[in-house]
Amino acid sequence: MRKIFIGIYTVAFLTIVCEESLSQNPKWINYTSGYCVLAIVEKEYYIWVGGFSGGLTKMNKYNKEMKYYNSANSGLPNNSVNTIAIDNYGNKWIGTHGGGIARFNGSEWTVYNTDNSGLPDNRVLTIAIDEDNKKWIGTYSGGMASYDDTEWTVYNVENSHISGNNYIPIIVVDEIGNKWIATDGFGLTLFDDTDWIKYDPWNSGLPDGYVTALTIDNDGNKWIGTEGYGLVRFDGVDWTVYNTDNSGLPRNYVSAITIDEDNIKWIGTHGGGIARFNGSEWTVYNTDNSGLPDNRVLAIAIDEDNKKWIGTRDGGLARFDGTEWTVYNTGNSESPAEYIGAIDIDKYGKKWIVAFLRGLLKFDDKNWNVYTFHLLRSTFYTTIAIDEDNIKWIGTWSCGLVRFDGTDWTVYNTDNSGLPHNDVNAMAIDKNGIKWIGT
């Protein structure tokens, strides 16, 4: 959700800038095939890349040798690859746009489609694999399917409580096996393999179906940002909405939420700066009363020293230690970007930054490194989260969720996974390693 996103219009290409400081001479590796790279995943010595019309590419990450698989020279049923997932046994599950799913064990291909299996739609958008190795598959118009290597089960609006329609672009499995499905404009749906619980503006306290930010505090409460209805707290039973009318929230468009070691919430807004909320009192930081360089706050991350790292729309990256502000932009540092869309910090203290039109950046408080993936459909990367294995999960606008383990990239979208929509706006990872994705 980590895998990374790609998209741009013209000749398709994937560019990787190797992990070297920008002050040195970065090494660029270009991959060219098809019109749009949609999926990247890494496993051991290899990177697997899929895209629109270009089939599947296997690249040795050490000697850069490549092998190409397409419908003419292999068992791949369609050359448009939307998603790739690797199961517990190393099998590659490849979701295509029109050819169903291909399972590849390194030598043999097995194809699952609407004619020979229980797959409800050959346009596979996303594939998620749970701890029992069961595959959860989101499709373009056939709803969601599960496959345990023996039986298929299909869930759609006719036979289940999937919200909205049968377009399933996002599926997240939490620590106890619950599936959280976020649909475009229809809020959240929880599925525990038996019961369905819908959370939407019509049957719950969620005031808006468009989720823009999502995080989970130490007590398991979900904090949800909305596009125009403020901040929402959900404790599993009750919903509490904070907006400009009933709280100190400076804007109702919540673009980022982060919780510090003292359980204090730091809320970024689009136009109103940052709000600090300790449960009872609100403190607002903006360009008038602080060193914040831009009131359009897109990302907030907190390091082990409790310093806040803030990404803005046009002001670059800011650091706030509780007293002093430090700004990094293209004018006073080697940062290549002013538009900082998302930030997370790994276990080594390095900052991983999603920058509009600049790809993925790494900052170690001194040097900047760039990892650039150009997608034909989009270069807008929206959010990032790092799990306990140091894997980066990156959300994109129009190209789904990307997983990056430092070497390989994997893309999950509505064609190859259970992701309900390819516009990923928000993401959080809970204490059990479950990814919560807002679309």
ChimeraX attribute file (.defattr): number of C-alpha atoms within 10 A of each C-alpha:
attribute: neighborCount
match mode: 1-to-1
recipient: residues
	/A:1	33
	/A:2	28
	/A:3	31
	/A:4	34
	/A:5	38
	/A:6	34
	/A:7	26
	/A:8	19
	/A:9	14
	/A:10	11
	/A:11	12
	/A:12	23
	/A:13	22
	/A:14	20
	/A:15	17
	/A:16	19
	/A:17	19
	/A:18	17
	/A:19	17
	/A:20	16
	/A:21	18
	/A:22	16
	/A:23	10
	/A:24	9
	/A:25	9
	/A:26	16
	/A:27	12
	/A:28	13
	/A:29	11
	/A:30	10
	/A:31	18
	/A:32	14
	/A:33	20
	/A:34	19
	/A:35	21
	/A:36	30
	/A:37	36
	/A:38	36
	/A:39	33
	/A:40	31
	/A:41	28
	/A:42	25
	/A:43	16
	/A:44	10
	/A:45	13
	/A:46	19
	/A:47	21
	/A:48	27
	/A:49	30
	/A:50	30
	/A:51	30
	/A:52	23
	/A:53	20
	/A:54	23
	/A:55	24
	/A:56	29
	/A:57	21
	/A:58	20
	/A:59	20
	/A:60	16
	/A:61	17
	/A:62	9
	/A:63	8
	/A:64	13
	/A:65	10
	/A:66	14
	/A:67	11
	/A:68	15
	/A:69	16
	/A:70	18
	/A:71	15
	/A:72	11
	/A:73	8
	/A:74	13
	/A:75	17
	/A:76	26
	/A:77	25
	/A:78	24
	/A:79	22
	/A:80	28
	/A:81	36
	/A:82	35
	/A:83	35
	/A:84	35
	/A:85	27
	/A:86	22
	/A:87	16
	/A:88	12
	/A:89	8
	/A:90	13
	/A:91	13
	/A:92	21
	/A:93	24
	/A:94	30
	/A:95	38
	/A:96	30
	/A:97	26
	/A:98	19
	/A:99	23
	/A:100	28
	/A:101	32
	/A:102	22
	/A:103	20
	/A:104	18
	/A:105	14
	/A:106	9
	/A:107	7
	/A:108	9
	/A:109	14
	/A:110	13
	/A:111	17
	/A:112	17
	/A:113	19
	/A:114	14
	/A:115	11
	/A:116	8
	/A:117	13
	/A:118	16
	/A:119	26
	/A:120	25
	/A:121	25
	/A:122	24
	/A:123	27
	/A:124	37
	/A:125	36
	/A:126	36
	/A:127	34
	/A:128	27
	/A:129	22
	/A:130	17
	/A:131	12
	/A:132	10
	/A:133	15
	/A:134	16
	/A:135	22
	/A:136	26
	/A:137	34
	/A:138	39
	/A:139	34
	/A:140	27
	/A:141	19
	/A:142	22
	/A:143	26
	/A:144	34
	/A:145	23
	/A:146	21
	/A:147	18
	/A:148	13
	/A:149	9
	/A:150	6
	/A:151	9
	/A:152	15
	/A:153	13
	/A:154	17
	/A:155	17
	/A:156	20
	/A:157	15
	/A:158	10
	/A:159	8
	/A:160	13
	/A:161	17
	/A:162	26
	/A:163	24
	/A:164	14
	/A:165	18
	/A:166	20
	/A:167	26
	/A:168	35
	/A:169	35
	/A:170	37
	/A:171	33
	/A:172	26
	/A:173	24
	/A:174	19
	/A:175	15
	/A:176	11
	/A:177	15
	/A:178	19
	/A:179	24
	/A:180	26
	/A:181	30
	/A:182	33
	/A:183	29
	/A:184	23
	/A:185	16
	/A:186	22
	/A:187	24
	/A:188	24
	/A:189	19
	/A:190	20
	/A:191	17
	/A:192	14
	/A:193	9
	/A:194	6
	/A:195	10
	/A:196	17
	/A:197	16
	/A:198	20
	/A:199	20
	/A:200	21
	/A:201	16
	/A:202	13
	/A:203	10
	/A:204	14
	/A:205	17
	/A:206	25
	/A:207	23
	/A:208	21
	/A:209	22
	/A:210	24
	/A:211	29
	/A:212	25
	/A:213	30
	/A:214	26
	/A:215	25
	/A:216	22
	/A:217	18
	/A:218	13
	/A:219	8
	/A:220	13
	/A:221	15
	/A:222	20
	/A:223	23
	/A:224	24
	/A:225	33
	/A:226	23
	/A:227	19
	/A:228	17
	/A:229	20
	/A:230	24
	/A:231	30
	/A:232	21
	/A:233	20
	/A:234	17
	/A:235	14
	/A:236	9
	/A:237	8
	/A:238	10
	/A:239	15
	/A:240	13
	/A:241	18
	/A:242	16
	/A:243	18
	/A:244	14
	/A:245	11
	/A:246	8
	/A:247	15
	/A:248	17
	/A:249	26
	/A:250	25
	/A:251	22
	/A:252	21
	/A:253	23
	/A:254	31
	/A:255	30
	/A:256	31
	/A:257	28
	/A:258	23
	/A:259	21
	/A:260	17
	/A:261	13
	/A:262	9
	/A:263	14
	/A:264	14
	/A:265	20
	/A:266	23
	/A:267	26
	/A:268	33
	/A:269	27
	/A:270	22
	/A:271	19
	/A:272	21
	/A:273	25
	/A:274	31
	/A:275	22
	/A:276	20
	/A:277	19
	/A:278	14
	/A:279	9
	/A:280	7
	/A:281	10
	/A:282	15
	/A:283	13
	/A:284	18
	/A:285	17
	/A:286	19
	/A:287	14
	/A:288	11
	/A:289	8
	/A:290	14
	/A:291	17
	/A:292	26
	/A:293	25
	/A:294	24
	/A:295	21
	/A:296	22
	/A:297	31
	/A:298	29
	/A:299	29
	/A:300	27
	/A:301	25
	/A:302	22
	/A:303	19
	/A:304	12
	/A:305	9
	/A:306	14
	/A:307	15
	/A:308	20
	/A:309	22
	/A:310	28
	/A:311	33
	/A:312	26
	/A:313	22
	/A:314	16
	/A:315	22
	/A:316	24
	/A:317	29
	/A:318	21
	/A:319	20
	/A:320	18
	/A:321	14
	/A:322	9
	/A:323	8
	/A:324	9
	/A:325	15
	/A:326	13
	/A:327	18
	/A:328	19
	/A:329	19
	/A:330	13
	/A:331	11
	/A:332	8
	/A:333	13
	/A:334	17
	/A:335	20
	/A:336	18
	/A:337	24
	/A:338	20
	/A:339	21
	/A:340	30
	/A:341	26
	/A:342	28
	/A:343	27
	/A:344	24
	/A:345	23
	/A:346	17
	/A:347	13
	/A:348	10
	/A:349	14
	/A:350	14
	/A:351	21
	/A:352	24
	/A:353	29
	/A:354	29
	/A:355	28
	/A:356	18
	/A:357	17
	/A:358	21
	/A:359	23
	/A:360	24
	/A:361	22
	/A:362	22
	/A:363	18
	/A:364	14
	/A:365	9
	/A:366	8
	/A:367	15
	/A:368	20
	/A:369	23
	/A:370	24
	/A:371	20
	/A:372	22
	/A:373	26
	/A:374	23
	/A:375	27
	/A:376	23
	/A:377	21
	/A:378	20
	/A:379	24
	/A:380	25
	/A:381	33
	/A:382	25
	/A:383	29
	/A:384	29
	/A:385	26
	/A:386	23
	/A:387	19
	/A:388	12
	/A:389	10
	/A:390	16
	/A:391	18
	/A:392	25
	/A:393	28
	/A:394	30
	/A:395	34
	/A:396	29
	/A:397	22
	/A:398	22
	/A:399	31
	/A:400	36
	/A:401	40
	/A:402	28
	/A:403	27
	/A:404	23
	/A:405	19
	/A:406	15
	/A:407	20
	/A:408	22
	/A:409	27
	/A:410	31
	/A:411	39
	/A:412	38
	/A:413	38
	/A:414	34
	/A:415	39
	/A:416	36
	/A:417	36
	/A:418	36
	/A:419	39
	/A:420	34
	/A:421	31
	/A:422	25
	/A:423	24
	/A:424	31
	/A:425	25
	/A:426	27
	/A:427	26
	/A:428	25
	/A:429	21
	/A:430	17
	/A:431	15
	/A:432	10
	/A:433	15
	/A:434	19
	/A:435	24
	/A:436	24
	/A:437	29
	/A:438	34
	/A:439	30
